[in-house]
């Protein structure tokens, strides 16, 4: 079975989507529609902007979403039997599978980016990558820290990202190194995504998601929060709201997709981060970069 996977924030690069825009009339039309919806020419930043400009929250999330969704819409053989997205990528997966319209998906992603930015400004917070330590040990150490720090991204075996208050994450990194982590490295991110620190953003986005129409997807969507197939629009909405403050269970989702018959994973969007993670989760499956 063919699975399609969609990357999240961090996959952006200068020039992303430019070739699509210049060579495919349908892609150009969608990019121009996105400029209208957003109220600024995001294509100018995507095609010509600096790395710093691309890192601006109002740009990053819509840019990665647009690159992924428009690429999916222009692939000749795009016929997914299952889809999943990493964090932000879940919105791309929902649009690509028909659960959400292009316009509504873009509006929600834009609102999500701005709500997360506001939440980041309330308390100093961050994330850190932890390498070569069992998930259970990382979880236990986080629980013992005074302050908010939680497991946020289960990316692949031996790679877990933690998230929370800056001082709590720093302290957790020290303890994790003492416990044998190969690395526990603070990441250059704007805040503590997928942690309780995102509660204000979750509340803001919940209202927008509830007011948006979702359809039945054309294939199962493996959502981050539950790491299993979901097709009911009500369930999809619920998990999408929870996602902001809950961990991304990517390892578990990929393992479940393989258990359910996925033999090929195609990453649709900028970069090749997810195919790298899939290869670390299971070396036997085929991985492709669209």
PyMOL commands that set and color helices and strands:
alter all, ss='L'
color gray80, all
select helices_A, chain A and resi 18-23+25-38+42-48+51-55+57-74+89-96+102-120+135-144+166-178+196-210+233-242+250-259+273-281
alter helices_A, ss='H'
color red, helices_A
select strands_A, chain A and resi 2-6+82-85+125-131+149-156+159-165+183-186+220-222+229-230+264-267+286-289
alter strands_A, ss='S'
color yellow, strands_A
deselect
rebuild
show_as cartoon
